[in-house]
Amino acid sequence: MDKNLCDNGFILNGDQCVPPTSCGCYHQGRYRQAGEQFWDGEQCQSSCTCNGVTGNVQCIPSSCGPEESCRVVEGEFGCHPNPRGTCSASGDPHYLTFDWKAYDFQGTCRYVLATLCNATDGLNQFSVEAKNEAWSGLPVSITAEVFVNVWGYQVFLLLVCQKLER
């Protein structure tokens, strides 16, 4: 089958006659659908679109927003919202991690609850720590102090608990 076998207004794409706007583009060895928008560059430096009529990819300089980062999420490369999570420490003490795993233990140490794995966007210092202490001679411990370190500042919380007498 050659190009002349297609009706007027259609072109050969593989072994099928299609309208010119249905042809895609090849960009850096990968086929893109006509009209497909995608990010290019290791840090999403360009926003690109496949022009199905010309078969060319057009890119413009761009970047992720302030609450986004360039990475693969569910198989799709691009700018995605930064993940948010919650962890907690409470009671005598109960810990709930960012991935929703629960731990209960009576240790009497200072524990790192959250910290940076890598310095990002100038934030090179961040941690949340908790110090557990034995409670009034009982075989349990409580969170007695919490330390939050960020941007070179430390916030210190001292928890004052009293055993209730009956």
C-alpha positions as CSV (number, residue, x, y, z in Angstrom):
1,M,0.0,0.0,0.0
2,D,1.5,3.4,-0.9
3,K,0.5,7.0,-0.3
4,N,-1.3,7.2,-3.6
5,L,-3.8,4.5,-2.6
6,C,-5.3,6.8,0.1
7,D,-8.4,8.9,-0.7
8,N,-7.9,12.6,-1.1
9,G,-7.3,14.3,2.3
10,F,-5.9,11.1,3.9
11,I,-2.3,9.9,4.2
12,L,-0.8,6.6,4.9
13,N,0.1,6.0,8.6
14,G,1.6,2.5,8.9
15,D,-0.8,0.4,6.9
16,Q,-3.9,2.6,7.3
17,C,-5.2,5.8,5.6
18,V,-5.8,8.4,8.2
19,P,-6.5,12.2,8.2
20,P,-3.2,14.1,8.5
21,T,-4.2,15.4,12.0
22,S,-4.2,11.7,13.3
23,C,-0.5,11.2,12.7
24,G,1.7,11.3,15.7
25,C,5.3,12.3,16.3
26,Y,8.5,10.7,17.2
27,H,10.4,12.5,20.0
28,Q,13.6,11.2,21.4
29,G,12.8,7.7,20.1
30,R,9.3,7.6,21.5
31,Y,6.0,7.8,19.6
32,R,3.6,10.5,20.8
33,Q,-0.1,10.7,19.8
34,A,-1.3,13.8,17.8
35,G,-2.1,16.6,20.3
36,E,-0.4,14.7,23.2
37,Q,1.1,17.1,25.7
38,F,4.1,15.9,27.8
39,W,7.0,17.1,29.9
40,D,10.6,16.9,28.6
41,G,13.9,17.1,30.5
42,E,15.1,15.4,33.7
43,Q,13.6,18.3,35.8
44,C,10.6,19.0,33.5
45,Q,12.3,22.0,31.9
46,S,10.0,21.9,28.8
47,S,6.3,21.5,28.1
48,C,5.9,19.8,24.7
49,T,3.0,19.1,22.3
50,C,2.9,16.7,19.3
51,N,1.6,18.5,16.2
52,G,-0.2,15.8,14.3
53,V,-0.3,17.8,11.1
54,T,3.4,18.5,10.8
55,G,4.6,15.4,12.7
56,N,6.8,17.8,14.8
57,V,7.0,18.2,18.5
58,Q,6.9,21.8,19.8
59,C,8.4,22.5,23.2
60,I,8.4,25.7,25.3
61,P,10.5,26.3,28.4
62,S,8.5,25.6,31.5
63,S,8.8,24.2,35.0
64,C,6.8,22.6,37.8
65,G,4.8,24.8,40.2
66,P,5.9,25.6,43.7
67,E,3.9,22.8,45.2
68,E,4.9,20.2,42.6
69,S,8.0,18.1,41.8
70,C,9.1,16.4,38.6
71,R,8.9,12.7,38.9
72,V,7.1,9.5,37.8
73,V,3.8,8.8,39.4
74,E,1.7,5.7,38.4
75,G,3.9,5.4,35.3
76,E,3.4,9.0,34.1
77,F,6.5,11.3,34.0
78,G,5.8,15.0,34.7
79,C,4.9,17.6,37.3
80,H,2.9,16.1,40.2
81,P,1.7,17.6,43.5
82,N,4.2,17.1,46.3
83,P,3.1,14.2,48.6
84,R,1.7,15.2,51.9
85,G,1.4,12.9,54.9
86,T,0.7,12.8,58.6
87,C,2.4,10.9,61.4
88,S,1.6,11.1,65.1
89,A,2.9,10.2,68.5
90,S,0.5,10.1,71.4
91,G,-0.4,8.5,74.7
92,D,1.9,6.1,76.4
93,P,3.3,6.2,73.5
94,H,1.5,5.2,70.3
95,Y,3.2,6.0,67.0
96,L,1.4,6.1,63.6
97,T,3.8,6.4,60.6
98,F,3.3,8.2,57.3
99,D,2.3,4.9,55.8
100,W,-0.3,4.2,58.5
101,K,1.6,1.6,60.4
102,A,1.0,1.6,64.2
103,Y,3.6,1.0,66.8
104,D,3.4,0.9,70.6
105,F,6.5,0.6,72.7
106,Q,7.7,1.8,76.1
107,G,11.2,3.0,75.2
108,T,12.7,5.9,77.1
109,C,14.9,7.5,74.5
110,R,14.8,10.4,72.1
111,Y,13.3,9.3,68.7
112,V,13.4,10.9,65.3
113,L,9.8,11.0,64.1
114,A,10.4,12.8,60.8
115,T,13.4,14.2,58.9
116,L,14.6,15.0,55.4
117,C,16.0,12.2,53.3
118,N,17.5,14.7,50.8
119,A,17.9,18.5,51.0
120,T,15.4,20.0,48.6
121,D,14.6,23.6,47.6
122,G,17.0,25.0,50.1
123,L,15.4,23.2,53.0
124,N,18.5,21.5,54.4
125,Q,17.5,21.2,58.0
126,F,14.2,19.7,59.2
127,S,13.4,17.2,61.9
128,V,10.8,16.4,64.5
129,E,12.0,14.4,67.5
130,A,10.2,13.1,70.6
131,K,11.8,12.2,74.0
132,N,10.0,9.6,76.1
133,E,10.4,9.3,79.8
134,A,9.3,6.7,82.4
135,W,6.1,7.9,84.0
136,S,6.0,8.1,87.9
137,G,7.7,4.7,88.4
138,L,5.1,2.8,86.4
139,P,6.1,0.3,83.7
140,V,5.0,2.8,81.0
141,S,6.6,5.8,79.3
142,I,5.1,9.0,78.0
143,T,6.3,11.6,75.4
144,A,7.7,14.3,77.6
145,E,9.4,16.6,75.1
146,V,9.1,17.4,71.4
147,F,11.7,19.1,69.3
148,V,10.9,20.7,65.9
149,N,14.0,21.9,63.9
150,V,13.4,23.9,60.8
151,W,15.3,26.6,58.9
152,G,17.9,26.7,61.7
153,Y,15.3,27.3,64.5
154,Q,14.3,24.9,67.2
155,V,10.9,24.8,68.8
156,F,10.9,22.9,72.1
157,L,7.7,21.6,73.7
158,L,7.7,20.4,77.3
159,L,4.8,18.3,78.2
160,V,3.9,18.5,81.9
161,C,1.8,15.5,83.1
162,Q,0.8,14.7,86.6
163,K,-0.4,11.4,87.9
164,L,-3.9,11.7,89.3
165,E,-4.2,10.4,92.9
166,R,-7.4,8.6,93.9
